[in-house]
Amino acid sequence: MQTEDSTGKPNRIMTLDVLKGILMIGIVMVHLVFLAGTDAPVDPITPSDTGEARPGISSPIYIQMLYLGMMMFFISSGYFFRPKRSAKENIIRRVKQLIIPIVVGLIVLPTILYVYLTLLGQGPTWEDLYPSYKAVLGGVLVFQPYTGYDPSIIVGMCFVYNGYYFLQLMLVAFVLFYLLADKVLDDPKKLIISIVVLIACTALLIEFVNMRLPFYAQLSPLAAAFMLFGAAIGKKGLVEWMETSSLKNPKLWAFFIVSLALGALMVFVLPTGTGFDTMVFGDYGGWSAYSYFIAAVFTNMALLFLGSLFARIPLLNKALATAGRHSIAIICLHIFVIKLMMAPFHELMSTYTFPVTPIGESVVYWLVAVIVIVLVAEYVPKLIQKRKESKE
């Protein structure tokens, strides 16, 4: 069962760390394969009335469910909520945690890439650097409408920001979550109403504002709804039940089978695509936030079960849990590290995230990037702390 350490902070749960590790390792590979040789402004939305498929909807069900699994980062953020601090204290703590990797990742890393590629003779220009700087506000298409976006906006050689939107929308989502959590978690009716209203806020912002807002604020209410759901199942100790239940427990397997079946059925009938707003309910997909939330809940319940299975495997669970503990580092660094490895052997292009490489070479980039990032995130802070203590 979950316990608390001497500071009152909940101890980590192996299943959640393992699952986040699996998801991040999978997402790095998906990005490496699916963003190679594609010009990707950043998922421009096709109006539904044209009858054309929205981006990501044609992806296989398992890819769409993998992206739905990314909602686990919001669910797990809510899972550990305990009313130990005030809403103000929680908000300030979270902002400090997130703002530094956002600013460093979207200003410092692209600048390093710019210098690196220049030294390699690839000749990046300001147009290759500017999109990453602009992404500090929340993506290169910030303030752009869902339709009629500027087609001249390109990825740029120094592109690193795919995935940063999770950190950016979390900033706003945490504010909403902490303002609501203490007031609604003890009352199931208030909790359900809050989740329904938050999802409606995202739908209304997408449909009627029709603009990508700074820090992806139009999607943050939906993320906050997932956090509230995570806090609710955290109060029930759902993950602890999975970890401590015998694999012979029929209720455990029934929970998994039903969740997986309903999640897959939702995605099959109402494809979610690989983004929050890529379905077809409403002119810009906003009202799809409700079906997206339902599909993600079922999918993530099934994934929690799978995570609890991997958490039972010695050695493998430690490796995956370590990756999961450093999921933010993987989000922030994987494109940067892969580009550092690719650049001496391939010419990076302004309209492509990655050049197309043979599958074997891609696997090497994938493995090395994940291992290097996890090792750096795991041991460099410890070395810095140890050196600091020795000086003192």
The 8 nearest C-alpha neighbors of each residue, nearest first, counted from 0:
[[1, 239, 2, 236, 243, 240, 242, 12],
 [0, 2, 10, 239, 9, 3, 12, 236],
 [3, 1, 10, 9, 0, 4, 8, 11],
 [4, 2, 9, 7, 8, 10, 5, 1],
 [3, 5, 7, 6, 8, 10, 9, 2],
 [4, 6, 7, 3, 8, 9, 10, 2],
 [7, 5, 8, 4, 3, 9, 10, 83],
 [6, 8, 3, 4, 5, 9, 83, 10],
 [7, 9, 6, 3, 4, 10, 5, 81],
 [10, 8, 3, 2, 4, 11, 7, 79],
 [11, 9, 3, 2, 4, 8, 12, 1],
 [12, 10, 13, 9, 16, 15, 1, 79],
 [11, 13, 14, 15, 10, 16, 1, 239],
 [12, 14, 16, 15, 17, 310, 11, 320],
 [15, 13, 307, 17, 306, 310, 16, 12],
 [14, 16, 18, 17, 13, 12, 19, 306],
 [17, 15, 323, 320, 19, 13, 18, 14],
 [18, 16, 320, 319, 20, 14, 15, 19],
 [17, 19, 306, 21, 15, 20, 16, 14],
 [20, 18, 323, 22, 16, 21, 17, 23],
 [323, 19, 21, 322, 319, 17, 23, 18],
 [22, 20, 18, 24, 19, 23, 25, 17],
 [23, 21, 19, 25, 20, 24, 26, 18],
 [22, 24, 26, 20, 25, 21, 19, 27],
 [23, 25, 21, 27, 26, 22, 20, 28],
 [26, 24, 22, 28, 23, 27, 21, 29],
 [25, 27, 29, 23, 28, 24, 30, 22],
 [28, 26, 30, 24, 25, 29, 31, 23],
 [27, 29, 31, 25, 26, 30, 365, 32],
 [30, 28, 26, 32, 31, 27, 33, 25],
 [31, 29, 27, 33, 34, 28, 32, 26],
 [30, 32, 28, 29, 34, 33, 27, 35],
 [33, 31, 29, 30, 35, 34, 28, 361],
 [32, 34, 30, 35, 29, 31, 37, 36],
 [35, 33, 30, 37, 352, 32, 31, 353],
 [36, 34, 353, 355, 354, 37, 33, 32],
 [35, 37, 351, 354, 355, 353, 34, 38],
 [38, 36, 351, 34, 35, 39, 352, 350],
 [39, 37, 350, 351, 40, 36, 352, 154],
 [40, 38, 41, 37, 154, 42, 351, 350],
 [39, 41, 153, 154, 42, 152, 38, 43],
 [42, 40, 39, 43, 140, 139, 138, 154],
 [41, 43, 44, 40, 54, 39, 274, 55],
 [44, 42, 41, 45, 40, 145, 148, 54],
 [45, 43, 145, 42, 46, 53, 146, 54],
 [44, 46, 53, 47, 43, 51, 146, 52],
 [47, 45, 48, 49, 283, 44, 282, 146],
 [48, 46, 49, 50, 279, 282, 45, 51],
 [47, 49, 50, 46, 282, 51, 45, 279],
 [50, 48, 51, 47, 46, 45, 52, 53],
 [49, 51, 48, 47, 52, 46, 45, 53],
 [52, 50, 49, 53, 47, 45, 46, 48],
 [53, 51, 54, 56, 50, 57, 45, 47],
 [52, 54, 45, 277, 56, 44, 55, 51],
 [55, 53, 56, 42, 272, 277, 52, 44],
 [54, 56, 272, 273, 58, 57, 53, 277],
 [55, 57, 272, 58, 270, 54, 53, 271],
 [56, 58, 55, 59, 272, 52, 54, 53],
 [59, 57, 55, 56, 62, 60, 63, 272],
 [60, 58, 62, 61, 63, 57, 56, 64],
 [59, 61, 63, 62, 64, 58, 266, 267],
 [60, 62, 64, 63, 59, 65, 58, 263],
 [63, 61, 65, 59, 64, 60, 58, 66],
 [62, 64, 60, 66, 65, 61, 273, 272],
 [65, 63, 67, 61, 66, 62, 60, 68],
 [66, 64, 68, 62, 67, 63, 61, 69],
 [67, 65, 68, 63, 69, 64, 273, 62],
 [66, 68, 64, 295, 69, 65, 70, 63],
 [69, 67, 65, 66, 70, 71, 299, 64],
 [68, 70, 71, 66, 67, 72, 65, 22],
 [69, 71, 68, 72, 73, 67, 74, 295],
 [72, 70, 74, 69, 73, 68, 75, 299],
 [73, 71, 70, 75, 74, 69, 76, 19],
 [72, 74, 76, 226, 71, 70, 75, 225],
 [73, 75, 229, 71, 226, 225, 77, 76],
 [74, 76, 78, 77, 72, 73, 71, 229],
 [77, 75, 73, 74, 78, 226, 72, 79],
 [76, 78, 226, 230, 229, 75, 74, 80],
 [79, 77, 230, 229, 233, 75, 76, 80],
 [80, 78, 77, 76, 81, 233, 9, 230],
 [79, 81, 77, 78, 230, 82, 76, 233],
 [80, 82, 83, 79, 84, 9, 230, 8],
 [83, 81, 84, 80, 181, 85, 180, 86],
 [82, 84, 81, 85, 7, 80, 8, 89],
 [85, 83, 82, 88, 89, 86, 81, 87],
 [84, 86, 88, 87, 89, 83, 82, 177],
 [85, 87, 89, 177, 88, 178, 90, 84],
 [88, 86, 90, 85, 89, 91, 84, 177],
 [87, 89, 85, 91, 90, 86, 84, 92],
 [90, 88, 86, 92, 87, 91, 93, 85],
 [89, 91, 87, 93, 92, 88, 174, 86],
 [90, 92, 94, 88, 93, 89, 87, 95],
 [93, 91, 89, 95, 90, 94, 88, 96],
 [92, 94, 96, 90, 95, 91, 89, 97],
 [95, 93, 91, 97, 96, 92, 98, 90],
 [94, 96, 92, 93, 97, 98, 91, 99],
 [97, 95, 93, 94, 98, 92, 99, 100],
 [98, 96, 94, 95, 99, 100, 93, 166],
 [97, 99, 101, 95, 94, 100, 96, 102],
 [98, 100, 102, 101, 97, 103, 96, 95],
 [101, 99, 103, 104, 102, 98, 97, 331],
 [102, 100, 98, 104, 99, 103, 105, 97],
 [101, 103, 99, 105, 104, 100, 106, 98],
 [104, 102, 107, 100, 106, 105, 101, 99],
 [105, 103, 101, 108, 100, 102, 106, 107],
 [104, 106, 102, 103, 131, 135, 132, 101],
 [107, 105, 103, 132, 104, 109, 108, 102],
 [106, 108, 103, 110, 109, 104, 105, 111],
 [107, 109, 111, 104, 110, 106, 105, 112],
 [110, 108, 112, 157, 111, 107, 106, 113],
 [111, 109, 113, 107, 112, 108, 106, 114],
 [112, 110, 108, 114, 113, 109, 115, 107],
 [113, 111, 115, 109, 110, 114, 157, 116],
 [112, 114, 110, 116, 111, 115, 109, 117],
 [115, 113, 117, 111, 112, 116, 118, 110],
 [116, 114, 112, 118, 117, 113, 111, 119],
 [117, 115, 119, 113, 121, 118, 114, 112],
 [116, 118, 120, 114, 122, 119, 115, 121],
 [117, 119, 115, 120, 116, 114, 121, 122],
 [120, 118, 116, 117, 121, 115, 343, 342],
 [121, 119, 117, 118, 122, 116, 123, 115],
 [122, 120, 116, 117, 119, 123, 346, 347],
 [121, 123, 117, 120, 124, 116, 119, 118],
 [122, 124, 127, 121, 117, 113, 156, 116],
 [125, 123, 126, 127, 122, 128, 113, 156],
 [124, 126, 128, 127, 129, 123, 130, 155],
 [125, 127, 124, 129, 128, 155, 130, 123],
 [155, 128, 126, 156, 125, 124, 157, 123],
 [129, 127, 125, 126, 157, 131, 130, 155],
 [128, 130, 132, 126, 131, 125, 127, 133],
 [131, 129, 133, 132, 139, 128, 134, 154],
 [132, 130, 134, 133, 129, 105, 128, 158],
 [133, 131, 129, 134, 130, 106, 135, 105],
 [132, 134, 130, 135, 131, 139, 136, 129],
 [133, 135, 138, 137, 131, 139, 136, 132],
 [136, 134, 133, 137, 132, 105, 102, 101],
 [137, 135, 213, 134, 214, 133, 138, 141],
 [136, 138, 214, 134, 213, 135, 215, 141],
 [139, 137, 134, 140, 141, 136, 133, 135],
 [138, 140, 134, 130, 141, 133, 137, 131],
 [139, 141, 143, 138, 142, 211, 41, 148],
 [140, 142, 211, 143, 138, 139, 212, 137],
 [143, 141, 211, 210, 212, 140, 144, 213],
 [142, 144, 140, 141, 210, 148, 211, 145],
 [145, 143, 210, 146, 209, 148, 147, 211],
 [146, 144, 209, 44, 210, 143, 148, 283],
 [147, 145, 144, 148, 44, 46, 45, 43],
 [146, 148, 144, 149, 145, 143, 150, 43],
 [149, 147, 146, 143, 144, 150, 145, 140],
 [148, 150, 151, 152, 147, 143, 140, 144],
 [151, 149, 152, 148, 153, 40, 147, 43],
 [150, 152, 149, 153, 40, 148, 154, 350],
 [153, 151, 150, 149, 40, 154, 139, 130],
 [154, 152, 40, 155, 350, 151, 349, 39],
 [153, 155, 350, 40, 158, 349, 39, 351],
 [154, 127, 156, 349, 157, 158, 153, 350],
 [155, 157, 349, 127, 348, 158, 347, 123],
 [156, 158, 109, 155, 128, 127, 112, 113],
 [159, 157, 155, 156, 154, 131, 160, 109],
 [160, 158, 334, 335, 161, 157, 109, 131],
 [159, 161, 163, 162, 158, 105, 131, 134],
 [160, 162, 163, 159, 164, 334, 158, 330],
 [163, 161, 164, 330, 165, 160, 331, 166],
 [162, 164, 160, 165, 166, 161, 167, 331],
 [163, 165, 167, 162, 166, 168, 137, 215],
 [166, 164, 163, 167, 168, 162, 169, 330],
 [167, 165, 169, 164, 163, 168, 97, 170],
 [168, 166, 214, 164, 169, 165, 170, 163],
 [167, 169, 215, 219, 214, 170, 171, 165],
 [170, 168, 172, 166, 167, 171, 173, 165],
 [171, 169, 168, 167, 172, 173, 94, 166],
 [170, 172, 174, 169, 168, 173, 219, 216],
 [173, 171, 219, 169, 223, 175, 174, 170],
 [174, 172, 176, 175, 171, 170, 169, 177],
 [173, 175, 171, 172, 177, 176, 90, 178],
 [176, 174, 172, 178, 173, 177, 223, 179],
 [175, 177, 173, 223, 179, 178, 174, 180],
 [176, 178, 86, 180, 179, 174, 175, 173],
 [177, 179, 175, 176, 86, 180, 174, 181],
 [178, 180, 176, 177, 182, 181, 183, 175],
 [181, 179, 177, 182, 183, 184, 176, 178],
 [182, 180, 179, 183, 184, 82, 177, 178],
 [181, 183, 179, 180, 184, 185, 178, 186],
 [184, 182, 190, 189, 186, 180, 185, 181],
 [185, 183, 186, 180, 190, 181, 182, 231],
 [184, 186, 183, 187, 182, 181, 190, 189],
 [185, 187, 189, 183, 184, 188, 190, 182],
 [188, 186, 190, 189, 191, 185, 184, 183],
 [189, 187, 191, 190, 186, 192, 183, 193],
 [188, 190, 192, 183, 186, 187, 191, 193],
 [189, 191, 187, 183, 193, 188, 192, 184],
 [192, 190, 194, 188, 193, 189, 187, 195],
 [191, 193, 189, 195, 194, 190, 196, 188],
 [194, 192, 196, 190, 191, 195, 189, 197],
 [193, 195, 224, 197, 191, 196, 192, 198],
 [194, 196, 192, 198, 193, 197, 191, 199],
 [197, 195, 199, 193, 198, 194, 192, 200],
 [198, 196, 220, 200, 194, 199, 195, 221],
 [197, 199, 221, 201, 195, 200, 196, 220],
 [200, 198, 196, 202, 197, 201, 203, 195],
 [201, 199, 197, 203, 198, 202, 204, 196],
 [200, 202, 204, 198, 199, 217, 203, 218],
 [203, 201, 285, 286, 199, 205, 200, 204],
 [204, 202, 206, 200, 205, 201, 207, 199],
 [205, 203, 208, 201, 202, 207, 217, 206],
 [204, 206, 285, 209, 202, 203, 208, 207],
 [207, 205, 203, 285, 209, 204, 283, 202],
 [208, 206, 209, 204, 203, 205, 202, 210],
 [207, 209, 204, 210, 205, 206, 203, 144],
 [210, 208, 205, 144, 207, 206, 145, 204],
 [211, 209, 144, 143, 208, 142, 212, 145],
 [210, 212, 141, 142, 143, 144, 215, 140],
 [211, 213, 215, 216, 142, 141, 210, 217],
 [214, 212, 137, 136, 215, 141, 216, 211],
 [213, 215, 137, 167, 168, 216, 136, 212],
 [216, 214, 168, 212, 213, 217, 218, 137],
 [215, 217, 219, 214, 218, 212, 168, 213],
 [216, 218, 215, 201, 204, 219, 212, 205],
 [219, 217, 216, 201, 221, 215, 220, 222],
 [218, 220, 172, 222, 216, 168, 221, 217],
 [221, 219, 197, 223, 222, 218, 201, 172],
 [220, 222, 198, 224, 219, 223, 218, 197],
 [221, 223, 219, 225, 224, 220, 172, 73],
 [222, 224, 172, 226, 220, 176, 225, 221],
 [225, 223, 194, 221, 227, 222, 226, 197],
 [224, 226, 228, 222, 74, 223, 227, 73],
 [227, 225, 77, 74, 223, 229, 73, 224],
 [228, 226, 230, 224, 229, 225, 77, 231],
 [227, 229, 225, 231, 226, 230, 224, 232],
 [230, 228, 74, 78, 77, 226, 227, 232],
 [229, 231, 78, 77, 233, 227, 228, 232],
 [232, 230, 228, 234, 233, 229, 227, 184],
 [231, 233, 235, 229, 234, 230, 237, 236],
 [234, 232, 78, 230, 236, 235, 231, 229],
 [233, 235, 231, 232, 236, 230, 78, 237],
 [234, 236, 232, 233, 237, 231, 238, 230],
 [235, 237, 233, 239, 234, 238, 240, 232],
 [238, 236, 240, 239, 235, 232, 233, 241],
 [239, 237, 241, 240, 236, 242, 14, 303],
 [238, 240, 242, 236, 0, 241, 237, 243],
 [241, 239, 237, 238, 243, 242, 244, 236],
 [242, 240, 238, 244, 239, 243, 307, 237],
 [241, 243, 239, 240, 307, 244, 238, 14],
 [242, 244, 240, 241, 239, 245, 0, 238],
 [245, 243, 241, 242, 240, 246, 248, 251],
 [244, 246, 247, 248, 243, 251, 242, 241],
 [247, 245, 248, 244, 251, 252, 249, 308],
 [246, 248, 245, 249, 251, 244, 252, 250],
 [247, 249, 245, 246, 250, 251, 244, 252],
 [250, 248, 252, 251, 253, 247, 246, 254],
 [251, 249, 253, 248, 252, 254, 255, 247],
 [250, 252, 254, 249, 253, 248, 255, 241],
 [253, 251, 255, 249, 254, 250, 256, 248],
 [252, 254, 250, 256, 255, 251, 257, 249],
 [253, 255, 251, 252, 257, 256, 250, 258],
 [256, 254, 301, 252, 258, 253, 257, 259],
 [255, 257, 253, 259, 258, 254, 260, 252],
 [256, 258, 260, 254, 259, 255, 253, 261],
 [259, 257, 297, 255, 301, 261, 256, 260],
 [258, 260, 301, 262, 256, 257, 261, 298],
 [261, 259, 257, 263, 262, 258, 256, 264],
 [260, 262, 264, 258, 263, 259, 257, 265],
 [261, 263, 298, 297, 294, 259, 265, 264],
 [264, 262, 266, 260, 265, 261, 259, 267],
 [263, 265, 261, 267, 262, 266, 260, 268],
 [266, 264, 262, 268, 263, 267, 294, 269],
 [265, 267, 270, 269, 263, 264, 268, 271],
 [268, 266, 264, 265, 270, 269, 263, 60],
 [267, 269, 265, 266, 264, 270, 263, 271],
 [268, 270, 266, 265, 267, 271, 290, 278],
 [271, 269, 266, 56, 272, 267, 268, 278],
 [270, 272, 278, 266, 291, 269, 56, 277],
 [271, 273, 56, 55, 270, 63, 277, 274],
 [272, 274, 55, 63, 66, 271, 56, 275],
 [275, 273, 276, 277, 272, 271, 55, 66],
 [276, 274, 277, 288, 273, 291, 218, 271],
 [275, 277, 284, 274, 285, 278, 287, 288],
 [276, 278, 272, 274, 53, 284, 275, 271],
 [279, 277, 284, 271, 287, 276, 280, 270],
 [278, 280, 284, 47, 281, 287, 277, 283],
 [281, 279, 284, 287, 286, 278, 285, 282],
 [282, 280, 284, 283, 286, 285, 279, 206],
 [281, 283, 284, 47, 46, 206, 280, 279],
 [284, 282, 281, 285, 206, 46, 205, 145],
 [285, 283, 279, 280, 281, 278, 276, 287],
 [286, 284, 202, 205, 287, 206, 283, 281],
 [287, 285, 202, 280, 288, 281, 284, 289],
 [286, 288, 280, 285, 289, 290, 284, 278],
 [287, 289, 291, 286, 290, 285, 292, 202],
 [290, 288, 292, 287, 291, 286, 293, 198],
 [291, 289, 293, 287, 292, 288, 294, 269],
 [290, 292, 288, 294, 289, 293, 287, 295],
 [293, 291, 295, 289, 290, 294, 288, 296],
 [292, 294, 290, 296, 295, 291, 289, 297],
 [293, 295, 262, 291, 297, 265, 292, 296],
 [294, 296, 298, 292, 67, 293, 297, 299],
 [297, 295, 293, 299, 298, 294, 292, 300],
 [298, 296, 262, 258, 300, 294, 299, 295],
 [299, 297, 262, 295, 301, 300, 296, 259],
 [298, 300, 302, 301, 296, 297, 68, 295],
 [299, 301, 303, 297, 302, 298, 258, 296],
 [300, 302, 255, 259, 258, 298, 299, 304],
 [303, 301, 299, 305, 304, 300, 306, 298],
 [304, 302, 306, 300, 301, 305, 299, 307],
 [303, 305, 307, 301, 302, 306, 255, 308],
 [306, 304, 302, 308, 307, 303, 309, 301],
 [305, 307, 18, 303, 14, 309, 304, 308],
 [308, 306, 14, 310, 304, 305, 309, 242],
 [309, 307, 305, 310, 306, 311, 304, 312],
 [308, 310, 306, 311, 312, 307, 316, 305],
 [309, 311, 316, 307, 308, 14, 312, 306],
 [310, 312, 309, 308, 313, 307, 316, 242],
 [311, 313, 309, 310, 316, 315, 314, 308],
 [314, 312, 315, 316, 311, 317, 310, 309],
 [315, 313, 317, 316, 318, 312, 319, 311],
 [316, 314, 318, 317, 313, 312, 319, 309],
 [315, 317, 310, 319, 314, 318, 312, 313],
 [318, 316, 320, 314, 315, 319, 321, 313],
 [317, 319, 315, 321, 316, 320, 314, 322],
 [320, 318, 17, 20, 322, 316, 321, 317],
 [319, 321, 17, 16, 323, 317, 322, 318],
 [322, 320, 324, 318, 323, 319, 317, 325],
 [323, 321, 20, 319, 325, 320, 324, 373],
 [20, 322, 324, 16, 19, 320, 326, 325],
 [325, 323, 321, 322, 326, 16, 320, 20],
 [324, 326, 322, 323, 328, 327, 373, 329],
 [325, 327, 323, 329, 328, 324, 330, 322],
 [328, 326, 330, 329, 325, 331, 324, 166],
 [327, 329, 331, 325, 326, 330, 332, 376],
 [328, 330, 326, 332, 327, 333, 331, 372],
 [331, 329, 327, 328, 162, 332, 326, 333],
 [332, 330, 328, 329, 327, 104, 333, 163],
 [331, 333, 335, 329, 334, 330, 328, 336],
 [332, 334, 336, 329, 335, 337, 368, 330],
 [335, 333, 337, 159, 336, 332, 338, 161],
 [334, 336, 332, 338, 333, 337, 159, 339],
 [337, 335, 339, 333, 338, 334, 368, 332],
 [338, 336, 340, 334, 339, 335, 364, 368],
 [339, 337, 341, 335, 340, 336, 342, 334],
 [338, 340, 336, 337, 341, 342, 335, 112],
 [341, 339, 337, 338, 342, 336, 343, 364],
 [342, 340, 338, 344, 339, 345, 343, 337],
 [341, 343, 345, 344, 339, 338, 340, 346],
 [344, 342, 341, 345, 340, 119, 339, 346],
 [345, 343, 342, 341, 346, 340, 347, 339],
 [346, 344, 342, 341, 343, 347, 354, 356],
 [345, 347, 342, 348, 121, 344, 354, 343],
 [348, 346, 156, 345, 354, 342, 353, 349],
 [349, 347, 351, 350, 156, 346, 155, 354],
 [348, 350, 155, 156, 351, 154, 127, 153],
 [349, 351, 38, 154, 348, 153, 155, 352],
 [352, 350, 38, 348, 36, 37, 353, 349],
 [351, 353, 34, 35, 158, 154, 350, 354],
 [354, 352, 35, 351, 34, 36, 355, 347],
 [353, 355, 35, 36, 356, 347, 351, 352],
 [354, 356, 35, 36, 353, 357, 32, 361],
 [355, 357, 361, 354, 360, 358, 35, 359],
 [358, 356, 360, 359, 361, 355, 362, 32],
 [357, 359, 361, 360, 362, 356, 32, 363],
 [360, 358, 362, 361, 357, 363, 356, 364],
 [359, 361, 363, 357, 362, 358, 356, 364],
 [362, 360, 358, 364, 363, 359, 365, 356],
 [361, 363, 365, 359, 360, 364, 366, 358],
 [362, 364, 360, 366, 365, 361, 367, 359],
 [365, 363, 361, 367, 362, 366, 368, 337],
 [364, 366, 362, 368, 363, 367, 361, 28],
 [367, 365, 363, 369, 368, 364, 362, 370],
 [366, 368, 370, 364, 369, 365, 371, 363],
 [369, 367, 371, 365, 366, 370, 364, 336],
 [368, 370, 372, 366, 367, 371, 373, 365],
 [371, 369, 367, 373, 368, 372, 374, 366],
 [370, 372, 374, 368, 373, 369, 367, 375],
 [373, 371, 375, 369, 374, 370, 376, 368],
 [372, 374, 376, 370, 375, 371, 322, 377],
 [375, 373, 377, 371, 376, 372, 378, 370],
 [374, 376, 372, 379, 377, 373, 378, 371],
 [377, 375, 373, 374, 378, 372, 379, 325],
 [378, 376, 374, 375, 373, 379, 380, 381],
 [377, 379, 381, 375, 380, 376, 374, 382],
 [378, 380, 382, 375, 381, 376, 383, 377],
 [381, 379, 383, 382, 378, 384, 376, 377],
 [382, 380, 384, 378, 379, 383, 385, 377],
 [383, 381, 385, 379, 384, 380, 386, 378],
 [384, 382, 380, 386, 381, 385, 387, 379],
 [383, 385, 387, 381, 382, 386, 380, 388],
 [384, 386, 382, 388, 387, 383, 381, 389],
 [387, 385, 389, 383, 388, 384, 382, 390],
 [386, 388, 384, 390, 385, 389, 383, 391],
 [389, 387, 391, 385, 390, 386, 384, 383],
 [388, 390, 386, 391, 387, 385, 384, 383],
 [391, 389, 387, 388, 386, 385, 384, 383],
 [390, 388, 389, 387, 386, 385, 384, 383]]
